[in-house]
Structure formats: structure tokens, C-alpha cells
């Protein structure tokens, strides 16, 4: 089973110093702190622009991240210019929604981590009382692990805290608690934001198949693919995503690194170990910094496993840990999937892709109950999050309520519709949208059977 939550490797984002600028098909000029946060500023606030890559995307150098709104392009929108009213509206929205609070972020992190610790303590005490009580604690641990993961995700965007040092520090801590090396994960997650709706570049955690790819599978392979993308398969996907993959990639990469250094040292004894290690390349990480983050995450986590195994007993600890993280990871994958895989969601190829269309028509508004919004850090407001990832979770509902007309084209999903949305797991490359297996079968049945001439 392939669970891909990281996207292609090698994407680099110049955080805090680069601004991306694109013009969409409606004449809206959108400027943001990075390719995954589309925020506009007055033209006079822009610095020089340097083309990057063959796609023609421009990055603006010298403007700090985190301020702005979507603004009409004065050159293409009648009656709209650099008016004081328009500039003031920009400033008002920036002030209200794109500012983070260190105190509020700290409160969210401490309550989540402290609650997780108390629940583990309760689970340990419950073992000798009732397994049903232990099962209840496991479900609560799963929910708080899900919250820890979503807060880690926000630290990766630099939006939970105003100070980036706090985002990096607590992002690392939350990553250990969630079982995921946060720095590496965030870089790959930002790749998803930069290419949302471009299914040539990124196809989600389940690596959504195109119609033609699905048609090329055997009946058994098609069944396995459908099961992998179902709620029933979600816990296994969560296990692979949060427990197996982060450990496997680090261990395999470290073994290959050690073997590389040993072989090179034998061949070149005069070279230092550091010099030889610098020549090592692998698909598991892209830089020494990524490897350091992976190593410290795994070393600390394995140390915690040893302590908890000693305290609870190895079998009981891993029974609770594996079950709770698998459920949390599965729930996160399901929620993430339906926010981009739903009925006829925008799914373009590279040639026709438009970023803002992907944010509005390729991202859903998941209308969750209040308690689940809390556990998922308001990630259901995913359409706003993709328009501007620097808006902290506690300001997303306010932004949505203040500008409801801006999001009228966004697909709305209720919790009871999640299961149905998980059926939309095929990319129709010709129609450039996501369709269900049932629609695919209807299309196949509609094709006339042409007999021999």
C-alpha cells in the first residue's frame, strides 16, 4: 500500500523573504508570502521580481510574510484602483485574520500536550480496572493526537505563533508527540499547497489514480485500491503514515549512509568522514538539515518508547500506542482526502492549472460539529487555509463568516457525507475533475461496443 503525504522531493521555499505573484483568469492579482499563501498587497509594496522556473512563476524579494487579502487587479477591474478605501480594507483584513498570537498559540499547545499526557496516565491506570475503560482512553488519545498533529501542521506554516522560533521549537515537540519529523513533513506539505489542484504534480495521500491508470489494473488490483481509499482501510493507512514510514525511511537511509561512508573510507582513506558523508545522496532526505531533524525526532521518540514500555509493559504500551496513532492517522488522512477528493472537484493538469481556482473549486469546506472543529484545529475551513496558510486556526471561522460571498463556489460537505466523498477516487484527466468509481463504470457502460468490421 502506498501512502504518499509528502509529495515529490526537492521543493524549496524561501520562507519570510519570497513572495509569489500570479494573475488568475478573473483578473485578480494575488500576492503572498510564499507559493502556498496567496495574499495581495498594493502595487507600491512590491519589490523587484525574478522569474523562477519554466512555468513563469514570479517571486517577489524583500517583502515579509503574512499580510494581505485577495485584491482586484486595477488594470483589469473597472472602478477599482489604488483607492484609500481598498487599501484600508486590505489592512483591516490583514490585521484581523493574518496575525498570530504567541499567547494563544502557547495555550493551544500546552492544553493539547498536557491533555495527551493525562490521558496516557489514565490509560495506564485503567488497565487493571477495565479494558472497556482503556478502550475509551485510547479513543480520547487518538483525538488529542489528531489535534497535536494539526497544530504541528500549523507550526509548519509559521502561523500558530507570531515568532518563528516558537513555531520551529513547538513544531518539533509536536512532531515527536505525533510520530512525524515536522521539518521534513512541512516542506513536503508546502509542496502540496504550492500545487493544489495541479494533479500532474500532487495527487493526495492516497496517490489518486487517473481513469486510465485505474482501467489498466486487474480486478483484484482495482478492489485493493478501492479498499485502500475506504474508511475500513484508514487505520492501516494511518499506521503506515505515522508509525511505519517515518521510522523506515530514517533507518534505511541511515544504514545506506553508513555503508556509503565505510565503502568510501576504504577507497579514499585520506578523506575525512564528514567529507565522505557529504557526497551521499538518497531519496529519503534532501539535505543534512532534513536528516538531522529526522534523526532527532526518531532518537527522542524511540527513547520515549523505551521509557513508556518500562512503565506500562511493552505489550500494553504498544497496544495502546499503535491503536491510537493508527486511528488518529487514519482520521487525519480521511479528513484531508475529502477536502480535495469530492464530487467533481477541480483536478487540472499542468497546462490548464490555475492556483486560485484550485483553492476555491478544488478544496471543500468541511462543516464539522464544534467539538470536531476543535480537535482538528478548524482545518475544515480548508478553502480559506489554501488561500492563505498564514491565517492561524483560531481566526479561520471569523474570516469565513466575515466574507461568506467570497466562498459561494466552495463545495460544502457535512460529516455524514464524508463516506460518500471517499468514493471520488479517480481523476478524469479529460474533464479535469474528480469522479467516483460508479461514474467511471457508467462511462464505460456508455461506450458503444464496436464489433468487427
N, C-alpha and C positions, 0 to 999 in steps of 0.2 A: 504494500500500500504506500502510495506516495503522498505525503502531506507537505505541501510547499507553502510556507508562510513567510518566506524571506524574499522571494523574487530573485532575479538574476544578480549575480555578484558584481562588484566593481563600481556601483553607483556612488558618486561622491557629491556631497552637498556642502557648500561653503556657508555654514550657518553664521548668522549675525552680520555678514558683510556682503552677501549677494542678494539681489532682488530679481525676481523673474518677471518678465513683462510679455504679455500676449494680447492679441486683439481677437475677440470671438466673432462669430458670424452675425451677431446682432449689433456690432459696433461698440461693445462695451470694452473699455480699456481696463485691464486688470493688472495690478502690480502687487507683488507680495514679497515677503521676507525670504521666501525660498520657493522652489517649484511646486511645493505642495500646500502653499498658503497664498491664495490669490486675493490680494488687498490692493486697493487703488490709492494713489496719492495725487495731489496736484502736480501738474507737469513740472512746475518750477522746483519741486522737491527731488526730481530725478537727477542722478549723476550720469557720468558717461556710460555708454552701453557697448558691450563687447559681444559679438556673436559667438556662440558656443555650439559646436556640433553641426552635423549636416542638416539637422531639422530646421535650423534658422532661429532657434530659441535664443532670446537675448537675456543677459543677466546684467543688472544694474549694480555698479560697485559703489560702496560708500554710504548706503542708507541702512540704518539699523533696523533689525527685525521687529515686527509686532505692532504695526499701526496702520489702520486704514479700513476702507469699505469698498464694495463694488461701485464704480462710478462710470457714468456715461462718457464716451469719448466726445469732447466738444466738437471735433471735426466732422462727426457723423450724426450727431443728435441735435435736431433743431431746438433752439431755445435754451440750450444748456452750454454754459461756458464756465470760465473760472469765476463764477459769481460768489460773492461772500456767503450767500445762503448755502450753496452747495458745499463750499469748503467747511463751513460751520457744521453742516450735517456730517461730513466726514469725521471731523474732530469729535463730535458728540458720540458717534458710534464707536470710534476708537477708544474713547475714554470709558465708555460703559461696558464694552464687551471684550476688548482685546487687551485687557490689563489683568495681570495675575497678582495674587496676594500671597506673600510669604506665610503670613499667619494662617490664612485659610488652608493653604496647601499643607502646612505642617499639621494642622488639626486633622485633615483627612488622612494623612499618612499614619499619624500616631494612633488614631482610633482604629484604623484597619489592622495595623500590625499588632497592637495591644489586644484587640479582639481575637485575632488569629491565635495569639499565644494563649489566651484564656481558654479558648475552645479546645486547643490541644491538651491543656491541663485537665479540662473537664472530660475529654475523651479518655485520657489515661485513667482517671478515677472511675469512669463508668464501666470499664472493662470487667471489674469484679462485681458489678451490680446487675447490669442487664445489657445483652447485646443489642436489643432494640434501642436502648438509650445511647449506646455507642454509635449505632447507625444514624441516629438523629444528629449527633455531634459531627459525624462525617459529612452529612448534607450541609450543615452550617459552615464547616471548614471549607467545603467546596465553594460556597457562595462568597465567603470572605477572601478566598484565594482568587476568585474571579475579580473581586474588587481590587485586590492588590495588583493583579495583572493590568487592569485598565488604568490604574494610577501610574504604574510603571510605563505604560504606553504613553501617557500624557507627559511624563518626565522626558521621554524621548523626543517629544515635540517642543520641549522647552516652555511649556505652557502652565504647568502645575504651580511652579514658583516663579516669582519675578527674577530672582537671582539664579543665574545659570549654574553656579556652583552647587546650589541646593538641588536643582534638577538632576545634575550628574551624580551627586552623592546619594540622594534618596532613590534615584533611579537604579543605582547599583544594588542598594539594600533590598528594594522591592523585587529586583530581578532574582536575587538569591532566594527570597521567600517564594517566588513563583516558579523557580526552577529554570529561568531563562536568562542567559547572558544579555543584559539590557542594551549595552552599547552596540553590539553586533546586530541584535534584533531590530533596534531602532533605525539603523542605517538601511537595512533591507526593507523595513516598513515604510520608510520615507520614499523608497523607490516606487512602492505601490501608490503613494499619494501623488507622486510626480507623473504617474502614467495611468491614473484612474480612468477607466473607460476605454483604454487602449489595450484590447485583448491580444494584440500581437506581442505586447510587452509583458503583461501580467495577467494571470488567469485565476487568481484567488488561491485560498489554502487547499482546495481540492484539485487544483490544476484542471479547471473545467475543459472538457473536450469539445472540439468543434463537431458539427454534424457529420462531416466526412470522416473524422477520426473515429467517432463512435460507430459509424457504419462499417468501418474496417475491422472492428473487433468481432470475435466469435461470440456466440450466445452466452457462453459461460463468462467471458470477459465483460460483456455488457452487464450481466447480472452483478458481477463483483463491483463494477463501477457504480451502479445504482445503489448497492448496499453501502458502499463506502461513503456515499453522499447522503445517507439517510440518518435519521435520529438514532436508530439502532446501532449504527456503526460509529456514532460520535464519540463514545467513551474510548474506543480503541484509537481513534484519531487523536483524541486528547492525550492519551498515554504516549503515543509516538511523538507528538508535538512538544509536550512539556517535560517528559521524563527521558525518553529514549534518545531522540535526535540530539539534544544539547550535550548529552554525555558521550554518545557515539562519535560525533564529529570531533570533539576535543580529544578523545582517547586515540582515535585513528590518526588524526593529524599529528598528535604528539609522538606517536610511535614512528610515523613516517619521517618526522623531523629528526628524531634521534638516529634513525637508520641513515638518513642523509648525512648528518654530521659525522657519524662514525666512518662511513664509506669515504667521504671527502677528506677526513683527517688522515686516513691510511694513504690516500693518493697524494695529499698535499700536507705533509706533517709540519711544514713551516708556517702554515696559516693558523690564525687563532680560531677558537671555537665560535666566537661572535661573528667573525668574518665569514666562516663557513655557513653558519646558521642564516646569515643574511641572504645567501644565494638560494635558499629553499623556497619553493613555491608550491601551493596546494589549493585545491578548490574549497577547502574548509574555512579559510580566512584570507583576507586580502592585505593585511598589514601587521607588523609586530604589535601595534596597539590593540587590534582586534584579538590577537592571540593572548595578550596579557589579560584582557577583560574576560575572555573565555576561561583562562586558567584560574584566575582568582575566583570567579563565580563557581567553578566546579570544585576547587580545593576547599573553599569555605562550606559549600553545600555538602560535600562528602564528609567533612568534619562534623557538621550538624547531624548528618545521618548516623554517624558513629555514636554521638552523644545521645541522641534520641533512642537508638537501638539499645544502648546500655540502660537507659532509664525505663523504657517500656517493654523491652524484649524485642528481639529482631523481627520475629514473625508478626507480632501485633503492630509494631511501628510501621512496617512496610505494607501491611494490610490496610491500615488507615491512610497512609501517605499515598500509595498507588491509587487507591479507590478515589480519594478526594481530589487529587490532581487530575486524574483521568476525567472525572465528571466536570471539573472546572474547565479543563482544556476543551472538552467536547462541547460544553455550553458556549464557550467563547467562539469556537470555530463555527458553530451553528448560527450564532447571532451575527458574526461577521459575514458569513456566507449570504444570508438572506438580505443583508444590506446592500449587496451588489448583484446577487442572483435572485431575481424575481420576475414576474410576468413581463416579458418584452422589455427588459432593462436594456438601456443603451450599451452596446458592445461593438465598438468600432475596430477597424483595422488601422494600421499606422497611417495610411494615406488619407483617410477621411476623419481622423480623430480630432476632437475639439475638447479642450480641458474643461471648460465651464459647462458644456453640455453633459460631459461625464459626471460632473458634480451634482447636477440637478436631475438629469434623466437616467443616470446610471447609479444613483445612490438613493436608498429608501429612507423614509422617516419611520422608524420602528416605534409605534406607540405602545410603550410598555407601562404596566402599573407602577405607581410611585415607588414601591419597595424595590422593584427590579431595576428601575432607573437608578436608584441609589447604589445598588450592588454593581451595576455596570457603569457607574460614573457618567450617566447621561449619554452614553455612546449611541443610544437610539436616535439622537439628533445628528445623525451621521451626515446628512446633506450640508448642514452648517459646518460641521467639522472638516469636510472636504473643501469647502470654500475658504475656510481659514482655520488652520490647525493650531494657531496661537491663541484662540479663544479658549480659556480654561473651562473645564466641565461644568463648573457651578454657574457659568454665565450663558451656556448654550440655550437653556429654556427661555431665558429673558430675550435673547436675540431672536429666537423663533417667534415668540409672542409679539414682539415689537414690530416685526416685519413679515407678517403672515402672507401678504400679497406677493412677496418675492419668491415664495416657495410653493405657489399653487400648482406647479407642474411636477412637484416631487411625489413619487409613489408613497402611499401610506399603507403600512402593514400593522395589523393588530397581532397580539401574541398568539391568538388562535389560528392565524393564517401562516404562521412560521412553517408548520409541517408541509402545507401545500406549496409554499415558496421553495422548499428544498427540492421539489420536483423539477425546478427550472435549472437544469444542469448541463444544457447543451448550447453551444454558441453557433447560431445561424450566421455564418460569415457573409452570406448573400444579402440577407435582410438587415444585417448588422444589429442583431438583438439576441437576447437570451430566450430560449424556448424550452418547453418541457419535453420529456420523453414521449408523452401522449401526443403532443403536437407533431413531433418528429414522425411518429407512426402514422398519423393522419396524412402527413405529406407523402410518406412512402406509399400509402394505400391509394393516394390520389394520382400517382404516376401511372399513366396507361401502360398496360402490358403489351409491348410491341412484339408480335410474333415474327417468325422468319418470313422473309420475302418470298 
